[in-house]
Amino acid sequence: MVNPDFATMSRAELRAFVVMNPQNHLAFQAFVDLATATASPETY
């Protein structure tokens, strides 16, 4: 199994990949890293 380059995927593309491949832990970690990096620093 060859993993695509998660660093070049948009957030929407990465989310779609994770939804279609829930067993891919590398994709999930890349999605969490991206979501954390782009999240608002404000907490409500």
ZIFEN-V570050 format. One record per residue. PSI is psi in degrees with one decimal (999 if undefined). NEAR is the number of other C-alpha atoms within 12 Angstrom. D_CENTER is the distance of its C-alpha to the mean C-alpha in Angstrom with 1 decimal. Layout:
psi = {PSI | PSI}
near = {NEAR | NEAR}
d_center = {D_CENTER | D_CENTER}
//
This chain:
psi = {126.6 | 126.6 | 136.6 | 170.3 | 99.0 | -27.4 | -23.6 | -4.7 | 148.0 | 168.0 | -41.2 | -42.1 | -42.6 | -41.3 | -44.7 | -39.9 | -42.4 | -40.9 | -40.4 | -19.0 | 66.1 | -18.0 | -7.8 | 98.8 | -30.0 | -39.9 | -42.6 | -43.8 | -39.2 | -39.1 | -44.1 | -42.6 | -43.6 | -44.0 | -39.2 | -40.6 | -29.6 | 3.9 | 151.8 | 139.5 | -11.5 | 137.7 | 134.7 | 999}
near = {5 | 8 | 17 | 16 | 15 | 27 | 17 | 13 | 19 | 17 | 24 | 15 | 20 | 30 | 24 | 17 | 25 | 25 | 16 | 13 | 16 | 16 | 12 | 21 | 16 | 21 | 29 | 24 | 19 | 27 | 31 | 19 | 18 | 22 | 18 | 13 | 12 | 13 | 13 | 9 | 9 | 6 | 5 | 4}
d_center = {17.9 | 16.3 | 12.6 | 11.7 | 11.0 | 7.2 | 8.8 | 10.6 | 8.3 | 8.4 | 6.2 | 8.4 | 8.2 | 4.6 | 5.6 | 8.8 | 8.1 | 6.9 | 10.0 | 12.1 | 11.4 | 11.3 | 13.1 | 10.6 | 10.0 | 8.7 | 5.7 | 5.4 | 6.3 | 4.3 | 1.6 | 5.4 | 6.8 | 5.8 | 7.0 | 9.7 | 10.8 | 11.2 | 12.8 | 16.5 | 18.6 | 21.0 | 21.2 | 23.3}
//
